[in-house]
Amino acid sequence: MKVNFAVTTACILGILYFSQSVMQPIVTALVLSLALAPLIRAMGRMGLSRVHATFAALGVVIVAFVGAMAVLGANVMALSSDLPQYSAEIRAKTKRLEKMVQHPLARLAPTLMESVPAGPLPEAGPRPMPVEIRERTSTRDAIAKTIGVVSGPLGEAFLVLVLLIFILLDRENLRDRVLRLVGQRDVSRTIQGLEDAAEGVSRFFFTQLVLNLTFGVVIGLALWLIGIPHAALWGSVCAALRFVPYIGALIAGAAIALFAAAVDPGWTLAAYAMVLFLLLELVVAHVVEPRVYGHSVGMSPLAVIVSALFWGAIWGPLGLLLSTPLTLCIVVAGRYIKSLEPISILFAEAPHANAAQRFHHRVLSGEADAIIDDARAFLRKATLARYCDKVLLPGMALASSDLLSSQVDHFRATVAMVADTLAAGQAKGRGRGRRISLLNENIGAHLRHRREERLGRWQGPLDVPARSVILSAALPGMREEFVSELLVLVFREAGLDARSYVIKPDAEEDDPGAEQLISTMFVSYPVDSNLDTWAAAVAELRSALPDIPLATVRPREDVEVEHSRVAAQVDLVLQSFEEALAFVAPRHPG
């Protein structure tokens, strides 16, 4: 299997590299067709037919491109007329830099020569005369070279334009052919993949166009404010070069610095220009682009860099320009094509792991701080009940299934720190819980004892209104007590008076009038091993508090327990903490 994969990969890379002249125009036209699709749809909504909308969209793009080139050419011509006075300043500064570099080297050379022992000098002989061979170029050869230089890029651009027109006009026919090749069974997945790829590439090009144009306008205004001539030209150059990933920004910055050095006799203007460019580039690259491209590209920053290196090595400058949209198409295809799934996992903005799986990975690694940061981000948008249902309990179930014996204490300490932080956030604001190395008790007991330290033996005052307390009871045990304490935290976050209780058959405790204070009682859902003990304990609770509604929350991972026996013992079986919160909230409107 691995040999077949390696051979297939080598064949694909060979085809991409050795068929550049054929593949580059076709791929460029396909990518441009995806980029123009939104504009064509917008033209179609204006009442134009598909053919008319296609040519209208192409006309708008061509006119905009020609107009931009005309403005850029006019600025270049204006700059060329001023180049003689700028070139003199560049030569003067170059000589000064040479002197600055050569002066210490000139002093260093005699010192080095003195340290070398003297030896016999080589005999002087006649020096050979350099011979230079010059080839005479005829007028016809010069014209042919000029035509070749011009016709090459123009011919390729014309070929791409022709392919683009045919692809846009025959788009539906091409999609039907692709679907026919895939087969009838995967039609829905293929259609969804094509739509996602088209939407992703269109969104990327539109976002990149808006962002680069905005950057060009801002840098042009900034350069104009500090007094650099032809600021509009350099803003346009920056906007155009930023379409080339990473390298374009470096080239634009170097060109601006060189021109600023040619304009000003000193170095002040060049320093101002470089500082302005670097500040804007850093803000855009590290603040704006991660937020904007994170939603428009769907690829991680590392994936963008790797794709630029790969396609640049395979197809040169054109591959560098097309690297992000091409890789984006492959990443989207990996969601629907099994063989491309590894690329999608490695290069996608977010790996194919939900919040519970990330909790599972991090809790096994002991990354409590990362889990707490994720929990805080989750709780800013959702409730603690949803966090327990979607992240904490499923993640703990995943971790427990492949937990090694050597990881048990580490696992308990990490989970205890996370739960302790959640409890501390309710008591003292959003503070990070104290770090816990090892526990001498289970996590549920630890949380209950922390609450008793703050609120007293009864976890709160007893002079409260009748039927205002929610009691969460559990049999002694790590799992049961932890789930019970989580339920108390969920209720307390909602502003309800919730307290916990451990059912101990032989314990004798003072009765603070529980039957008058308790409104609802929850009991932890049992596991198969202690179902009989749980049933007996629930029967005792029934006899002690006959008028109190008794409910239980069934975690989704507990599927091995006989549900009918559990349901017969309680009044209500709820499926999640969110359901439990919705059940008790109307009963406690205050």
Secondary structure, 3 states (H helix, E strand, C coil): CHHHHHHHHHHHHHHHHHCHHHHHHHHHHHHHHHHHHHHHHHHHHCCCCHHHHHHHHHHHHHHHHHHHHHHHHHHHHHHHHHHHHHHHHHHHHHHHHHHHHHHHHHHHHHHHHHHCCCCCCCCCCCCCCCCCCCCCCCHHHHHHHHHHHHHHHHHHHHHHHHHHHHHHHCHHHHHHHHHHHHCCCCHHHHHHHHHHHHHHHHHHHHHHHHHHHHHHHHHHHHHHHCCCCCHHHHHHHHHHHCCCCCHHHHHHHHHHHHHHHHHCCCCHHHHHHHHHHHHHHHHHHHHHHHHHHHHHCCECHHHHHHHHHHHHHHHHHHHHHHHHHHHHHHHHHHCCCHHHHHHHHHHECCCCCCHHHHHHHHHHHCCHHHHHHHHHHHHCCCCHHHHHHHHHHHHHHHHHHCCCHHHHHHHHHHHHHHHHHHHHHHHHCCCCCCCCCCCCCCHHHHHHHHHHHHHCCCCCCCCCCCCCEEEEEECCCHHHHHHHHHHHHHHHHCCCEEEEEECCCCCCCCCCCHHHHEEEEEECCCCHHHHHHHHHHHHHHHHHCCCCCEEEECCCCCCCCCHHHHHHHCCEEECCHHHHHHHHHHHCCC
